[in-house]
Amino acid sequence: MPVGIDAPVRGPGAGRAAAVLVLVAVAALIPLLGPRAALDGTGEAAAPGVEVVAALRAVVFAALCVQVGEVFAGFLARRVDPLREPPRAWSGYAAWGGFAAALGLASVVASGNLIPHSVAALDIGGLGGTRDGTLALLEVNGFLFAALCARSRRPGTALLPLAAVVVAEALRAHPTTEDSALLGSGLTLVHVACATLWVGGLLSVLRTTRAWRTAAPESGTTAPEAGTALLGRYARVAALLLAAITTTGVCSTLRRMPPSTVLDQLTTTAYGRALLAKVLLVAVVAALALAARLRLRRAPDRTSAYVPARAEVVVLAVVVAVSAVLTALPVPIRW
C-alpha cells in the first residue's frame, strides 16, 4: 500500500526516551556540580546549600518554560491550522513540579536561607513578614493556581499566575538595598519573560509538529506544510525575543560589572564564569536558530529545519540549568 505524505511516523521511541533521560541527567548535574566548579579558586564563599537552591530554581525555570511555551505554541498553532489536534499537555505536571520546587525554596527562606534539616527549623509564620518570604509565597501560590488553571476548560488562564511568578522572581533577584533595584527588576522581568517564551515555545512547537505528523490529517493542509509553517511563525517571533534577551542581558551585566572590569570578572568570579558559560551556550543556540531559519527559507526540503531546531532546544535546556546556577551564586562586587 502506498504511503502518503501524512502517513503516521513511527520513530525510535526507545532511542528518544534514552536521549531524554541523558538530557535530564545532564541538566540535573549542572546545578549540583556547577556552583562548586564556578567557585573554585575565586576565594568567594557561596551561601550554604547553593547546589540545592540552584537545582530547585532550575525546576522553577523549567516549569515556567513548559507552561508558558504551551500557551504560546497553541496560540501560533491555531493560526496555522486550527483543525489539527495539539499534543498532550505537559502543563499540569510542570505546574506541580514548579509548585514543589517553589515550596522547597520557600522552606529555605523560612529557615533563614539555610537548608532545613527538620520541621522545627522552619519559621512558616514569619514568611509573610519579610520581603523574601512574601515573594517565595507568591511563587508557591502562583504555581498552585497555574496547576488548577491547567486542568480547567481554559488552560490559557494559567498565564496570569505564571506572570506573578515571573514578577516575584524579578523582584527577588534585586533586593531593595541594591542601587536602582527597580530598574534591575524591570530588566530581569523582560529577560525572564522572553526567555520562557523562547525556550518553552520552541519545545512546544516541536512537540506540536511531531503530533501533527503522527496523527491522521484533518484538514486540507498536509502535516509537513503545517509543521514548517508553524516553525516559521515561531522563528519570526523568536528573532525578536532573542534581541530582547540579548539587550536586557547586556544591560544587566553592565549594572553588576562595570565595563572596565567585565573581562576580568568573567574569569575571576564565580558569577562571571557562569555568565561566560551562558553567553557561549546562547551563541551556539543563536547559530542553530539561524541554521534552522535558513533551511526554512532556502532548503529544498523545509523539514530539514527540524534538525538544528531539535539541537537548539537541547542546548537551551542546558542554558536553563546554567541560568539557575547563575542566580544562586554570589553577585560580584562592583570595583
SERO-4910 file (N, C-alpha, C, O; in steps of 0.05 Angstrom, whole numbers):
BEGIN
 pado doro    nc1    nc2    nc3   cac1   cac2   cac3    cc1    cc2    cc3    oc1    oc2    oc3
  Met    A     17    -24      0      0      0      0     18     25      0     36     26     16
  Pro    A     13     44    -17     30     68    -18     27     84      7      5     86     19
  Val    A     48     96     15     48    113     39     47    142     31     64    151     17
  Gly    A     26    156     40     23    184     34     41    202     51     55    192     69
  Ile    A     40    227     45     58    246     58     50    249     87     66    257    104
  Asp    A     24    244     94     14    247    121     13    221    136     -1    219    156
  Ala    A     26    200    126     25    174    139     37    176    167     56    191    171
  Pro    A     26    161    185     37    162    212     67    156    213     76    138    198
  Val    A     81    170    229    110    167    231    116    149    255    108    155    278
  Arg    A    131    128    251    139    110    273    169    116    279    187    108    265
  Gly    A    173    130    301    200    137    309    212    117    328    197    102    340
  Pro    A    238    118    331    251    101    351    246    110    379    261    126    390
  Gly    A    224    101    391    215    110    417    236    105    438    241    123    455
  Ala    A    249     82    438    269     76    459    292     95    457    303    104    477
  Gly    A    301    101    433    323    120    429    317    147    439    333    160    452
  Arg    A    293    156    434    285    183    443    283    183    474    291    203    487
  Ala    A    272    162    485    270    161    514    297    161    527    301    175    547
  Ala    A    316    147    515    344    147    526    356    175    524    370    184    542
  Ala    A    351    188    501    362    215    497    351    234    518    365    251    528
  Val    A    325    232    523    312    249    543    324    244    571    329    263    586
  Leu    A    328    219    578    340    212    604    368    224    607    375    234    628
  Val    A    384    222    585    411    233    586    410    263    590    425    274    605
  Leu    A    391    276    575    388    305    578    380    313    606    391    332    617
  Val    A    361    299    618    353    305    645    376    301    665    379    317    683
  Ala    A    392    280    660    414    275    678    435    297    676    445    307    697
  Val    A    441    306    652    460    328    648    449    354    661    464    368    675
  Ala    A    424    359    656    412    384    667    411    383    698    414    404    710
  Ala    A    409    359    709    409    357    738    437    359    750    441    370    772
  Leu    A    457    350    735    485    352    744    496    380    744    512    387    761
  Ile    A    486    397    726    497    424    724    491    440    749    510    452    760
  Pro    A    466    441    760    462    455    785    477    443    809    484    457    828
  Leu    A    481    416    808    493    403    831    523    406    831    536    407    852
  Leu    A    536    407    807    565    408    805    575    436    796    598    443    801
  Gly    A    557    451    783    565    476    772    575    497    792    596    509    788
  Pro    A    560    501    814    569    521    834    597    517    844    613    535    847
  Arg    A    603    492    851    630    486    862    651    491    841    672    502    847
  Ala    A    646    483    816    666    488    795    670    518    790    692    527    786
  Ala    A    648    533    790    650    562    786    664    576    808    678    596    803
  Leu    A    661    567    833    673    580    856    703    572    860    717    585    875
  Asp    A    711    551    848    738    540    852    760    561    845    761    571    823
  Gly    A    776    568    865    798    586    861    791    616    861    809    632    856
  Thr    A    766    623    865    758    651    865    761    664    892    763    689    894
  Gly    A    762    648    914    763    660    940    736    669    951    735    681    972
  Glu    A    715    665    935    688    673    943    675    651    959    681    627    956
  Ala    A    657    659    976    641    640    992    612    642    984    600    663    985
  Ala    A    601    619    977    572    619    970    555    613    994    565    604   1015
  Ala    A    530    618    992    511    612   1014    509    582   1018    513    567    999
  Pro    A    504    573   1042    501    544   1047    479    532   1030    458    544   1026
  Gly    A    484    508   1020    464    494   1004    460    507    976    438    505    965
  Val    A    481    519    965    478    532    939    470    513    917    455    520    899
  Glu    A    479    488    919    472    468    899    443    461    900    430    458    879
  Val    A    432    459    924    403    452    927    386    475    916    367    471    902
  Val    A    394    500    923    379    523    913    380    525    883    360    530    870
  Ala    A    404    520    871    406    521    842    389    500    829    376    505    808
  Ala    A    388    476    840    372    454    829    342    461    831    328    456    811
  Leu    A    334    471    853    305    479    856    298    501    837    276    501    825
  Arg    A    316    521    834    309    543    816    309    533    787    295    544    770
  Ala    A    326    513    780    325    502    753    298    489    747    287    492    725
  Val    A    286    476    767    260    464    764    239    486    761    221    484    744
  Val    A    241    508    776    223    530    773    224    542    745    203    547    733
  Phe    A    248    547    735    251    558    708    240    539    687    226    547    668
  Ala    A    246    513    690    236    494    670    206    492    671    193    490    650
  Ala    A    194    493    695    165    492    696    152    516    683    132    514    670
  Leu    A    164    540    687    154    564    674    156    561    643    137    568    629
  Cys    A    178    551    633    182    548    604    161    529    592    149    536    572
  Val    A    156    507    605    137    487    594    109    499    593     95    496    573
  Gln    A    101    512    615     73    522    616     69    546    597     50    546    582
  Val    A     87    565    598     84    589    581     87    580    552     73    590    534
  Gly    A    106    562    546    110    553    519     86    539    507     81    543    483
  Glu    A     72    524    522     48    510    512     26    530    504     14    527    483
  Val    A     23    551    520      3    571    513     11    586    488     -5    591    470
  Phe    A     37    593    487     48    608    464     46    592    439     37    602    418
  Ala    A     55    566    440     54    549    416     26    544    407     20    542    383
  Gly    A      8    541    427    -21    536    420    -32    560    405    -48    557    387
  Phe    A    -24    584    414    -33    609    400    -24    609    371    -40    616    353
  Leu    A      1    602    367     12    602    339     -1    579    323     -8    583    299
  Ala    A     -5    556    335    -15    533    320    -44    538    311    -51    530    289
  Arg    A    -60    551    327    -88    557    319    -89    575    295   -109    575    280
  Arg    A    -68    591    290    -68    609    267    -56    596    242    -60    606    220
  Val    A    -43    573    246    -33    558    224    -53    538    214    -59    537    190
  Asp    A    -64    522    232    -83    501    225   -101    496    249    -94    478    265
  Pro    A   -123    510    253   -139    507    277   -153    479    279   -163    473    300
  Leu    A   -153    464    258   -168    438    258   -151    415    269   -162    394    276
  Arg    A   -125    419    271   -108    397    280   -106    396    310   -107    417    324
  Glu    A   -104    372    321   -104    368    349    -76    375    361    -56    368    349
  Pro    A    -75    389    384    -49    394    396    -38    369    410    -53    350    414
  Pro    A    -13    369    417     -2    346    432    -13    345    460    -25    364    470
  Arg    A     -8    323    473    -17    321    501     -3    341    519     21    345    517
  Ala    A    -18    356    535     -8    378    551     10    367    573      5    347    586
  Trp    A     32    382    578     50    376    600     47    397    622     60    395    643
  Ser    A     30    417    618     28    439    636     20    431    665     31    441    684
  Gly    A      2    412    667     -6    403    693     17    391    709     20    398    733
  Tyr    A     32    374    697     55    362    710     76    383    717     88    383    739
  Ala    A     81    401    697    101    422    702     93    440    725    110    448    741
  Ala    A     67    447    726     58    465    748     63    453    775     72    466    794
  Trp    A     57    427    778     61    414    804     91    411    810     99    413    833
  Gly    A    107    407    789    136    407    794    146    434    803    163    435    821
  Gly    A    136    455    790    144    482    798    134    488    826    148    501    842
  Phe    A    110    478    833     99    482    860    118    470    881    124    482    901
  Ala    A    126    445    876    143    431    895    170    445    898    180    448    920
  Ala    A    182    454    875    207    468    876    204    495    891    222    502    907
  Ala    A    183    510    885    178    535    898    174    531    928    182    548    944
  Leu    A    161    509    935    157    503    964    184    497    977    188    505   1000
  Gly    A    201    484    963    228    479    973    243    504    977    257    508    998
  Leu    A    242    523    958    256    549    961    244    565    984    258    579    998
  Ala    A    217    563    987    204    577   1010    214    566   1036    217    581   1056
  Ser    A    218    540   1038    228    528   1063    256    537   1069    264    540   1092
  Val    A    272    542   1048    299    553   1052    298    581   1064    312    587   1083
  Val    A    280    597   1054    276    624   1064    266    623   1093    274    639   1110
  Ala    A    247    605   1098    235    602   1125    255    593   1146    250    597   1170
  Ser    A    277    581   1138    298    572   1157    322    591   1157    344    583   1166
  Gly    A    318    616   1149    339    636   1150    359    632   1127    383    636   1132
  Asn    A    350    625   1103    367    620   1080    387    598   1085    409    598   1074
  Leu    A    379    578   1100    394    554   1105    378    530   1096    353    531   1095
  Ile    A    391    508   1089    377    484   1082    365    471   1107    380    463   1125
  Pro    A    339    470   1110    327    459   1135    331    429   1137    328    414   1117
  His    A    338    420   1161    342    392   1166    319    380   1183    319    356   1189
  Ser    A    301    398   1192    278    388   1207    256    409   1205    261    432   1199
  Val    A    232    400   1211    209    418   1211    212    440   1232    202    463   1228
  Ala    A    225    434   1254    228    453   1275    245    477   1267    243    499   1278
  Ala    A    261    474   1246    278    496   1237    263    516   1219    274    537   1213
  Leu    A    238    510   1212    223    527   1194    206    547   1210    193    540   1230
  Asp    A    208    572   1202    191    593   1214    170    600   1193    172    621   1180
  Ile    A    150    583   1190    130    587   1170    114    613   1174    108    627   1155
  Gly    A    108    618   1199     92    642   1205    107    668   1198     94    689   1193
  Gly    A    133    667   1198    149    691   1193    153    697   1164    164    718   1157
  Leu    A    144    679   1146    148    683   1117    134    709   1107    146    724   1092
  Gly    A    110    713   1117     95    736   1107    105    762   1118     96    783   1109
  Gly    A    123    761   1138    133    786   1150    158    796   1137    168    818   1145
  Thr    A    169    782   1117    193    792   1104    189    793   1074    171    781   1063
  Arg    A    205    809   1061    202    813   1032    208    787   1017    193    778   1000
  Asp    A    230    774   1024    237    748   1011    216    727   1016    210    711    999
  Gly    A    206    726   1041    185    706   1047    160    711   1032    147    692   1022
  Thr    A    152    736   1029    127    743   1014    130    735    985    112    724    973
  Leu    A    154    741    973    159    733    945    159    703    942    149    692    922
  Ala    A    171    689    961    171    659    960    143    648    961    136    630    946
  Leu    A    126    659    978     98    650    980     83    657    954     66    641    945
  Leu    A     89    679    942     76    687    917     83    666    895     65    660    879
  Glu    A    107    657    894    115    637    874    101    610    880     91    597    861
  Val    A     99    603    905     85    578    912     56    579    903     46    561    891
  Asn    A     43    601    910     14    604    903     10    607    874    -10    598    862
  Gly    A     29    620    860     27    623    831     27    596    817     10    592    800
  Phe    A     45    578    825     45    552    812     21    535    820     11    520    804
  Leu    A     11    539    844    -13    524    853    -37    532    836    -51    515    826
  Phe    A    -41    558    832    -63    567    815    -59    560    786    -78    554    772
  Ala    A    -34    560    777    -28    551    749    -35    522    745    -45    515    724
  Ala    A    -30    505    765    -37    477    763    -68    473    762    -78    457    747
  Leu    A    -82    489    777   -112    488    776   -122    498    749   -141    486    737
  Cys    A   -110    519    738   -118    530    712   -112    510    690   -128    508    671
  Ala    A    -90    495    692    -83    476    672   -103    454    669   -106    442    647
  Arg    A   -118    448    690   -138    427    689   -166    438    683   -186    423    682
  Ser    A   -168    464    679   -194    477    674   -200    476    644   -184    467    628
  Arg    A   -223    487    637   -230    488    608   -215    510    593   -214    510    569
  Arg    A   -203    528    608   -188    550    596   -159    549    607   -153    565    625
  Pro    A   -142    531    597   -115    529    609    -98    554    604    -79    558    618
  Gly    A   -106    570    584    -91    594    579    -92    614    602    -75    632    603
  Thr    A   -112    612    619   -114    630    642    -91    626    662    -87    643    680
  Ala    A    -76    604    659    -52    600    676    -31    621    672    -13    624    689
  Leu    A    -33    636    650    -13    657    645    -13    678    667      8    690    673
  Leu    A    -36    684    679    -38    704    700    -22    697    724     -5    712    733
  Pro    A    -27    673    737    -10    666    760     19    662    752     37    667    769
  Leu    A     25    652    728     52    649    720     66    676    717     90    679    722
  Ala    A     51    696    708     63    723    706     70    733    734     90    747    738
  Ala    A     54    726    754     60    733    782     86    720    791    102    732    806
  Val    A     91    695    782    115    681    789    139    696    777    160    699    790
  Val    A    137    704    752    159    718    738    165    744    752    188    752    756
  Val    A    144    759    760    147    784    774    162    779    801    180    794    808
  Ala    A    153    759    815    165    753    841    195    746    837    212    754    854
  Glu    A    201    731    816    229    723    811    246    747    804    269    749    813
  Ala    A    234    766    789    249    791    782    254    808    807    276    819    809
  Leu    A    234    810    824    238    826    848    257    812    868    273    826    881
  Arg    A    257    786    869    274    771    887    304    775    879    321    777    896
  Ala    A    309    777    853    336    779    843    349    806    849    373    809    847
  His    A    333    825    857    343    852    862    332    863    888    311    876    888
  Pro    A    346    858    910    336    868    936    336    898    937    349    912    921
  Thr    A    321    909    955    317    938    957    343    953    964    346    977    960
  Thr    A    363    938    976    388    950    983    406    955    959    426    970    960
  Glu    A    399    944    936    414    947    912    408    975    899    386    985    901
  Asp    A    429    986    886    425   1012    873    406   1008    849    409    989    834
  Ser    A    387   1026    846    367   1026    825    355    997    822    355    986    800
  Ala    A    345    987    844    334    960    845    310    957    826    307    935    814
  Leu    A    294    978    824    270    976    806    278    972    777    266    957    763
  Leu    A    299    986    769    309    983    741    319    955    737    314    942    716
  Gly    A    334    944    756    344    917    754    322    897    752    323    878    737
  Ser    A    301    901    768    278    882    768    264    884    741    255    863    731
  Gly    A    262    908    730    249    911    704    264    896    682    252    883    665
  Leu    A    291    898    682    307    884    663    304    854    666    302    840    646
  Thr    A    305    845    690    302    816    695    274    806    687    271    784    677
  Leu    A    254    822    692    227    815    685    224    810    655    214    789    646
  Val    A    234    828    639    234    825    610    251    802    601    243    786    584
  His    A    274    799    614    293    777    606    280    750    611    281    732    594
  Val    A    269    746    635    257    720    642    232    714    625    228    692    616
  Ala    A    215    735    621    191    731    606    198    723    577    186    704    566
  Cys    A    217    736    565    224    730    537    238    703    535    234    688    516
  Ala    A    254    696    556    268    670    556    248    647    558    252    627    545
  Thr    A    228    650    575    208    629    577    192    625    551    186    602    544
  Leu    A    186    647    538    172    644    512    190    631    492    181    614    476
  Trp    A    216    638    491    235    627    472    239    597    476    235    581    458
  Val    A    247    590    501    253    562    506    228    545    505    227    525    491
  Gly    A    208    553    521    183    537    522    169    536    495    157    516    488
  Gly    A    169    559    481    156    560    455    168    540    435    153    526    421
  Leu    A    195    539    434    207    521    415    201    492    422    195    475    405
  Leu    A    203    485    448    197    458    457    169    450    448    164    428    437
  Ser    A    149    467    454    121    461    448    116    461    418    100    445    408
  Val    A    129    478    403    126    478    374    136    452    362    123    441    344
  Leu    A    159    443    371    169    417    360    152    394    368    148    375    353
  Arg    A    141    394    393    122    374    401     97    374    384     85    354    377
  Thr    A     88    399    377     63    402    361     68    391    333     51    377    322
  Thr    A     90    398    321     96    389    294     98    359    293     89    346    273
  Arg    A    109    347    313    111    318    314     83    305    316     77    286    303
  Ala    A     67    317    334     39    307    337     24    309    312      8    291    305
  Trp    A     28    330    297     14    333    271     23    312    251      7    303    235
  Arg    A     49    305    251     59    286    232     51    258    239     49    241    221
  Thr    A     45    252    264     38    225    272      8    220    272     -1    197    274
  Ala    A     -8    242    270    -37    239    270    -48    239    242    -34    248    223
  Ala    A    -72    229    239    -85    229    213    -91    258    205    -98    274    223
  Pro    A    -89    265    179    -96    292    170   -125    298    175   -143    282    169
  Glu    A   -131    323    184   -158    331    189   -166    356    174   -187    367    177
  Ser    A   -147    366    157   -153    389    141   -139    387    114   -125    367    109
  Gly    A   -143    407     97   -131    406     71   -102    411     71    -88    406     50
  Thr    A    -90    421     93    -62    426     94    -47    401    103    -54    389    123
  Thr    A    -26    394     88    -11    370     95      5    376    121     11    399    127
  Ala    A     11    355    136     25    358    161     52    371    158     59    389    174
  Pro    A     69    362    138     95    376    135     92    405    129    108    421    140
  Glu    A     73    413    112     69    441    106     60    456    131     70    478    136
  Ala    A     41    445    146     32    458    170     54    461    191     57    481    205
  Gly    A     70    439    193     92    440    213    113    460    207    121    475    225
  Thr    A    122    462    182    142    482    175    131    510    176    145    529    183
  Ala    A    105    513    170     92    539    173     92    548    202     97    571    209
  Leu    A     86    529    220     86    535    249    114    542    258    118    561    274
  Leu    A    134    527    250    162    533    258    171    560    247    186    574    260
  Gly    A    161    566    223    168    592    211    156    615    227    169    636    231
  Arg    A    131    612    236    118    633    252    134    637    278    139    659    287
  Tyr    A    141    614    290    156    616    315    183    630    311    191    646    327
  Ala    A    196    623    289    223    634    283    222    664    281    241    678    290
  Arg    A    201    675    269    199    704    266    196    718    294    208    738    299
  Val    A    180    706    311    177    717    338    202    713    354    210    730    370
  Ala    A    215    690    351    239    683    366    262    703    360    278    709    378
  Ala    A    263    714    336    284    733    330    281    758    347    300    770    356
  Leu    A    256    767    351    251    790    368    256    783    398    267    800    412
  Leu    A    249    759    406    254    750    433    284    750    439    293    758    460
  Leu    A    300    739    420    329    738    423    341    766    426    359    771    442
  Ala    A    331    785    410    340    813    411    335    824    439    352    838    451
  Ala    A    311    819    450    304    830    476    320    816    498    329    830    516
  Ile    A    325    790    496    341    776    515    369    786    515    381    790    537
  Thr    A    380    790    492    408    800    489    411    828    501    430    833    516
  Thr    A    392    845    494    393    873    504    391    874    534    407    888    548
  Thr    A    371    861    546    368    861    575    391    847    589    399    855    611
  Gly    A    402    826    577    424    812    589    449    829    590    463    830    610
  Val    A    455    844    568    478    862    568    475    884    588    494    891    603
  Cys    A    451    896    589    446    918    608    449    908    637    460    922    654
  Ser    A    438    884    643    440    874    670    469    868    677    478    872    700
  Thr    A    485    858    658    513    852    663    528    878    669    544    878    688
  Leu    A    523    899    654    538    924    658    529    937    684    545    953    695
  Arg    A    505    931    694    497    942    720    513    928    743    519    941    763
  Arg    A    519    903    739    533    888    760    563    887    756    578    884    775
  Met    A    572    891    731    600    891    725    606    916    708    599    916    685
  Pro    A    618    936    719    625    960    703    642    952    679    657    933    680
  Pro    A    639    966    656    653    958    631    683    953    635    694    936    622
  Ser    A    696    969    652    725    966    655    733    940    669    756    933    669
  Thr    A    714    927    682    721    903    698    708    877    687    713    856    697
  Val    A    692    880    666    677    857    656    696    834    648    692    811    657
  Leu    A    716    840    631    733    818    621    748    804    644    751    780    643
  Asp    A    756    819    664    770    807    687    751    790    703    758    768    711
  Gln    A    727    801    709    709    786    727    696    762    713    686    744    726
  Leu    A    697    761    686    686    738    672    702    712    678    692    690    674
  Thr    A    727    716    687    744    693    692    753    690    721    762    669    729
  Thr    A    750    712    737    759    711    764    737    709    785    743    705    809
  Thr    A    712    712    777    690    709    796    672    686    788    670    679    764
  Ala    A    659    674    807    641    652    801    617    661    784    610    647    765
  Tyr    A    606    684    790    584    695    774    593    700    746    579    693    727
  Gly    A    617    711    743    627    717    716    632    691    700    626    690    676
  Arg    A    642    671    713    647    645    699    621    633    689    619    623    666
  Ala    A    601    633    707    575    622    699    563    638    677    551    628    658
  Leu    A    566    665    678    555    682    658    569    677    631    557    677    610
  Leu    A    596    673    632    611    668    607    601    642    595    598    640    570
  Ala    A    597    621    611    587    596    601    559    599    588    554    588    567
  Lys    A    542    615    600    516    621    589    518    635    563    503    629    544
  Val    A    535    655    561    538    671    536    547    653    514    537    655    491
  Leu    A    567    635    519    577    617    498    555    598    489    552    592    465
  Leu    A    539    588    508    517    570    500    496    584    484    485    573    465
  Val    A    489    609    492    470    625    476    480    630    448    464    631    429
  Ala    A    506    634    445    517    638    419    513    613    401    507    615    378
  Val    A    517    590    414    512    565    399    482    563    391    476    555    369
  Val    A    465    570    410    436    569    405    429    588    382    413    581    364
  Ala    A    441    612    382    435    631    361    444    621    333    430    625    313
  Ala    A    467    607    333    476    595    308    458    573    298    452    572    274
  Leu    A    448    557    316    429    536    309    402    547    299    390    537    280
  Ala    A    393    569    312    369    582    304    371    594    276    353    592    260
  Leu    A    395    606    271    399    617    244    400    595    223    389    598    201
  Ala    A    412    572    230    413    550    211    385    539    205    378    533    182
  Ala    A    368    538    225    341    529    221    325    548    204    310    540    186
  Arg    A    329    574    209    315    594    193    323    594    164    307    597    146
  Leu    A    349    590    159    359    589    131    348    565    117    341    566     93
  Arg    A    346    542    131    334    519    118    305    522    113    294    512     93
  Leu    A    291    536    130    262    542    125    259    559    100    239    556     86
  Arg    A    278    576     94    275    595     72    286    583     46    275    588     24
  Arg    A    309    568     47    323    562     23    326    532     17    329    525     -7
  Ala    A    323    515     37    327    487     32    305    475     15    282    483     19
  Pro    A    311    457     -4    290    444    -20    270    429     -2    246    429     -7
  Asp    A    280    416     19    263    403     38    263    419     63    282    419     79
  Arg    A    241    434     68    240    452     91    239    437    117    245    449    138
  Thr    A    231    412    116    230    397    141    258    391    152    261    383    175
  Ser    A    279    396    137    306    393    147    312    413    169    332    410    183
  Ala    A    296    434    171    299    454    192    295    442    220    304    454    240
  Tyr    A    281    419    221    276    407    247    302    398    261    304    397    285
  Val    A    323    391    245    348    380    256    362    401    274    367    396    297
  Pro    A    368    425    263    380    445    281    361    455    302    370    463    324
  Ala    A    335    455    297    316    464    317    315    445    341    314    454    364
  Arg    A    317    419    336    318    400    358    344    403    374    344    401    398
  Ala    A    366    407    360    391    412    374    390    438    390    401    439    412
  Glu    A    376    457    380    373    483    394    358    479    420    367    490    440
  Val    A    337    464    420    322    460    445    338    445    466    334    449    490
  Val    A    355    427    457    372    412    475    392    431    489    396    431    513
  Val    A    405    448    473    424    467    484    410    487    502    421    496    522
  Leu    A    385    495    495    370    513    511    364    501    539    363    516    559
  Ala    A    360    475    540    356    462    566    380    465    584    378    469    608
  Val    A    404    464    571    429    468    587    431    497    595    440    502    617
  Val    A    422    515    578    423    544    585    405    549    610    413    565    627
  Val    A    382    536    611    364    540    634    378    530    659    376    544    680
  Ala    A    392    508    658    406    498    682    428    517    690    432    522    714
  Val    A    443    527    671    465    546    677    454    572    689    465    583    707
  Ser    A    431    581    678    418    605    689    410    601    718    412    620    734
  Ala    A    401    577    725    394    571    753    419    573    771    417    583    793
  Val    A    441    563    761    466    565    776    474    594    780    482    602    801
  Leu    A    470    610    759    477    638    759    462    653    781    473    670    794
  Thr    A    436    647    785    420    661    805    428    653    833    421    668    852
  Ala    A    441    630    837    448    621    864    476    630    872    482    628    896
  Leu    A    492    639    854    520    647    860    521    675    871    503    691    866
  Pro    A    541    682    887    544    709    898    548    729    875    563    725    857
  Val    A    534    752    878    536    773    858    564    786    861    573    791    883
  Pro    A    578    791    838    605    803    840    604    831    852    585    846    850
  Ile    A    626    838    865    629    864    877    636    885    856    653    880    839
  Arg    A    622    908    856    629    929    837    655    942    846    657    953    868
  Trp    A    674    942    827    700    953    834    701    983    827    721    996    830
***
